[in-house]
Amino acid sequence: MSTPRSARRPLIAGNWKMNLDHVAAIRLVQDLALRLRGFDHKMVDISIHPPFTDLRTVEGIIGADRLPIQLGAQHCSSHEDGAFTGEISLAMLSRLSVASVIVGHSERRQFFSMTDSDVAATARAVLTHDLTPIICVGETGEERESGVTHEVLVRQVTAALGGVDRGVEERIVIAYEPIWAIGTGVAATAEDAQTACQAIRALIASDRGEASERVRVLYGGSAKPENAEELMGMPDVDGLLVGGASLGAESFAAIIAATATCYGQTAGKS
Ligand code: PGA
């Protein structure tokens, strides 16, 4: 392919949000596994982020069938343990072979009052437990219209880096998720996604130098099979955080296939 795809290993992460109980999860993961057998996706990292109550079940399937899928969570506590009713600790997630945690998704920020400093504390806790934080940033539609997208990204990325010690930058993932694109069916254009992801990398570079070249920056917000290849063709878009389209094995596998194609592999079977 002649597309200027990124030099980093791509990551396609599926955020199930509050969908699919553990029985539905079995069906989806088995269907996905079957579809993944149909094409070469070795160059693509795949993670799924089911609700907490599914994790044990999904861990079992991934382990038993040695599936090429990493298990992730959607959130966690920044505290080690104790009186935090309703929260889930990193030690608990580690015991279930969870490899990554989405941190500061806009829905956590918006509906559960997660602040920039909570995001930093949670990212720090995730790293302390040797898991990967997938830190979400992104502007609202209003902020975009008033032309302050860059300021929002500066604030959110700078705050998040406060939770990331020097030398461990390559263990983090940042997801640029413009809020106006989440769940709306209207994704950012590939050019806009590239501009924002590049700006995020530049912000990391201004504080951490060339380590920024090793940080994966994802795009999220109405990513789907139809726009995956174009988005993944952008040099600073290192992956996708997929919500709605990760709830179906067919569409999620198609996004992975588009990514594999983009990274020079043959996708799909005749
Ligand atoms: P969406 O969600 O793909 O349904 O827009 C993305 C996300 O919120 O992570």
Residues whose N, C-alpha, C, O or C-beta is under 5 A from the ligand:
A	BS01	PGA	N15 A181 I182 G183 T184 G220 G221 S222 A223 L241 V242 G243 G244 A245
